[in-house]
Amino acid sequence: MESITVDELKKKILDSNPVNIVDVRTNEETEMGVIPGAKTIPMNEIPDNLKEFNKNDTYYIVCAAGSRSAKVVSYLEEQGVHAVNVEGGMNAWGEEGTVIDNI
């Protein structure tokens, strides 16, 4: 499974590369904030939202700590989607003092 650190993801965002970030936490969790530009699709809704994933793109999957996102990455890979796990999730993102958007 491919993975990326929050520092590496932050660099991709700052380099202005189009970055597809999907936050798979629950709606209650994402109310506390998300990575700017991230799309929110709770983990249990991923199978019903496969149409949201273009098989020609790369998706960076984030949760709270990296466990749920790893499961989603495995599932998406089985569906032919290129997905990358964000190590440490939003816990690591917050520890870096990185900006979050409140929704």
PATOR-394492 format. One record per residue: z, y, x of N, C-alpha, C in turn; residue number from 1; residue in three letters. Coordinates in steps of 0.05 Angstrom, whole numbers, plus 5000, padded with zeros to 4 digits. Atoms other than C-alpha are relative to their C-alpha. Example, Ala and Ser with C-alpha at 12.3 -4.5 7.8 and 13.67 -1.06 7.14 Angstrom:
2
  n_Z  n_Y  n_X ca_Z ca_Y ca_X  c_Z  c_Y  c_X num residu
 5000 4976 5018 5156 4910 5246 5000 5024 5018   1    ala
 4999 4976 4984 5143 4979 5273 5014 5022 4985   2    ser
REM end
This chain:
103
  n_Z  n_Y  n_X ca_Z ca_Y ca_X  c_Z  c_Y  c_X num residu
 5000 4976 5017 5000 5000 5000 5000 5025 5018   1    met
 5001 4975 4985 4981 5068 5026 5022 5019 4990   2    glu
 4979 4980 5007 5035 5121 5028 4997 5025 5016   3    ser
 5002 4974 4988 5044 5193 5047 5028 5013 4999   4    ile
 4974 4986 5001 5106 5235 5064 4996 5026 4985   5    thr
 5002 4975 5014 5123 5298 5026 4989 5022 5018   6    val
 5011 4980 4981 5107 5338 5089 4969 4998 5001   7    asp
 5029 5004 4999 5037 5307 5092 4987 5010 4975   8    glu
 5011 4992 5026 5026 5320 5018 5000 5031 4999   9    leu
 4998 4971 5000 5050 5392 5025 4977 5012 5017  10    lys
 5021 4990 4983 5000 5402 5082 4973 4998 4985  11    lys
 5025 5003 5016 4943 5375 5038 4997 5022 4979  12    lys
 5000 4980 5021 4962 5423 4983 4995 5028 5012  13    ile
 5003 4974 4987 4967 5483 5030 4972 5004 5012  14    leu
 5027 4998 4989 4900 5466 5061 4979 5005 4979  15    asp
 5018 4994 5023 4870 5480 4992 4981 4977 4994  16    ser
 5017 5022 5008 4840 5411 4987 5007 4994 4971  17    asn
 4993 5008 5027 4835 5390 4915 5017 4975 5002  18    pro
 4981 5023 4998 4895 5343 4908 5008 4992 4972  19    val
 4992 5010 5027 4907 5299 4847 5028 4987 5003  20    asn
 4973 5010 4999 4982 5290 4840 5008 4992 4971  21    ile
 4991 5010 5026 5010 5248 4783 5030 4994 5002  22    val
 4971 5004 5001 5085 5251 4768 5005 4980 4978  23    asp
 4996 5021 5019 5106 5187 4734 5029 4998 4989  24    val
 4973 4999 5010 5178 5207 4718 5000 5004 4969  25    arg
 4997 4996 5029 5203 5211 4646 4997 5030 4994  26    thr
 5003 4972 5008 5192 5275 4606 5026 5015 5005  27    asn
 4974 4987 4994 5267 5289 4613 5002 5008 5029  28    glu
 4999 4994 4972 5261 5286 4688 4981 5022 5008  29    glu
 5019 4980 4992 5199 5328 4693 5007 5028 4989  30    thr
 4991 4974 5010 5232 5383 4652 5015 5015 5021  31    glu
 4985 4987 4978 5273 5397 4715 4981 5012 5020  32    met
 5020 4989 4981 5208 5414 4752 4982 4979 5011  33    gly
 5021 5018 4988 5145 5385 4781 4987 5014 5023  34    val
 5016 4988 4978 5102 5395 4842 4978 5017 4987  35    ile
 5020 4982 5011 5056 5454 4828 4972 4985 4998  36    pro
 5027 5012 5004 4990 5428 4798 5001 4970 4992  37    gly
 4998 5028 5006 5017 5358 4784 4995 4995 4970  38    ala
 5003 5010 5027 4996 5321 4721 5023 4982 4994  39    lys
 4977 5018 5007 5054 5286 4685 4990 4979 4981  40    thr
 5005 5023 5017 5043 5217 4658 5023 4980 5005  41    ile
 4978 5019 4995 5107 5176 4650 4990 4972 5006  42    pro
 5007 5026 4990 5104 5108 4683 4991 4981 4978  43    met
 5006 5019 5022 5104 5069 4617 4975 5008 4985  44    asn
 5025 4991 5013 5044 5110 4593 4975 4997 5017  45    glu
 5023 5003 4982 4999 5096 4653 4979 4981 4989  46    ile
 5021 5018 5010 4964 5035 4622 4983 5012 4977  47    pro
 5014 4987 5023 4946 5076 4560 4984 5024 5009  48    asp
 5013 4976 4990 4920 5133 4603 4981 4995 5024  49    asn
 5017 5007 4978 4874 5097 4652 4975 5018 5001  50    leu
 5023 4983 5001 4817 5141 4628 5004 5027 5015  51    lys
 4994 4976 4985 4852 5199 4664 4994 4997 5030  52    glu
 5004 5006 4972 4837 5166 4731 4971 4994 5006  53    phe
 5027 5004 4991 4769 5173 4763 5000 4982 5025  54    asn
 4999 5019 4978 4756 5114 4809 4988 5011 5026  55    lys
 5011 4987 4976 4720 5161 4858 5019 5019 5014  56    asn
 4980 4981 4990 4782 5204 4869 5024 4985 5011  57    asp
 4975 5010 4990 4848 5194 4905 5023 5014 4985  58    thr
 4977 4990 5015 4914 5202 4867 5025 4996 5016  59    tyr
 4975 5001 4987 4981 5217 4898 5022 4997 4978  60    tyr
 4982 5007 5022 5035 5185 4855 5029 5005 5009  61    ile
 4972 4992 4993 5106 5213 4854 5019 4993 4977  62    val
 4978 5003 5020 5171 5195 4819 5024 5013 5011  63    cys
 4976 4988 4990 5243 5211 4834 5005 4993 5029  64    ala
 4993 5009 4973 5253 5169 4897 4978 4983 5014  65    ala
 5022 5016 4987 5189 5128 4909 4998 4972 4990  66    gly
 5001 5027 5010 5205 5063 4873 4981 4996 4977  67    ser
 5018 5002 5023 5170 5073 4807 4971 5007 5008  68    arg
 5027 4993 4992 5111 5107 4840 4987 4978 5016  69    ser
 5011 5023 4985 5102 5047 4886 4989 4979 4980  70    ala
 5009 5019 5020 5097 5002 4824 4974 5010 4987  71    lys
 5024 4988 5012 5046 5050 4793 4977 4998 5019  72    val
 5022 5002 4980 5005 5052 4857 4989 4971 5000  73    val
 5010 5028 5000 5002 4975 4858 4984 4995 4975  74    ser
 5014 5004 5025 4981 4975 4785 4972 5013 5000  75    tyr
 5025 4986 4999 4928 5028 4795 4980 4987 5019  76    leu
 5018 5014 4981 4900 4992 4856 4988 4976 4987  77    glu
 5011 5023 5014 4892 4930 4813 4978 5008 4981  78    glu
 5020 4990 5019 4851 4973 4765 4976 5013 5015  79    gln
 5022 4988 4985 4806 4997 4822 5003 5029 5006  80    gly
 4994 4971 4995 4838 5066 4829 5013 5003 5027  81    val
 4988 4995 4974 4853 5094 4898 5025 5017 4996  82    his
 4974 4986 5005 4927 5113 4893 5017 4998 5025  83    ala
 4983 4998 4976 4977 5134 4947 5028 5007 4991  84    val
 4972 4996 5007 5052 5130 4941 5012 5023 5016  85    asn
 4986 4978 4987 5092 5193 4957 5028 4991 5007  86    val
 4974 5010 4991 5151 5169 4999 5023 5019 4994  87    glu
 4976 4984 5005 5219 5193 4977 4998 5016 4974  88    gly
 5004 4987 5026 5190 5225 4914 5011 5028 4999  89    gly
 4990 4973 5004 5218 5288 4884 5027 5005 5014  90    met
 4975 4996 4985 5285 5276 4918 4993 5011 5028  91    asn
 5008 4991 4973 5250 5285 4986 4987 5028 4997  92    ala
 5013 4975 5005 5208 5342 4958 5021 5023 4998  93    trp
 4979 4980 5003 5271 5380 4938 5016 5004 5026  94    gly
 4985 4998 4975 5306 5365 5004 4985 5018 5020  95    glu
 5016 4983 4982 5248 5400 5039 5000 5029 4991  96    glu
 4999 4973 5010 5262 5462 4998 4973 5010 4989  97    gly
 5027 4994 5009 5191 5459 4971 5000 5009 4971  98    thr
 5002 4989 5027 5171 5497 4909 4994 4979 4979  99    val
 5007 5016 5024 5171 5464 4841 4994 5019 4977 100    ile
 5006 4984 5024 5142 5489 4776 5018 4989 4977 101    asp
 4985 5008 5024 5186 5488 4714 4981 4999 4977 102    asn
 5019 5003 5023 5150 5463 4652 5016 5000 4974 103    ile
REM end
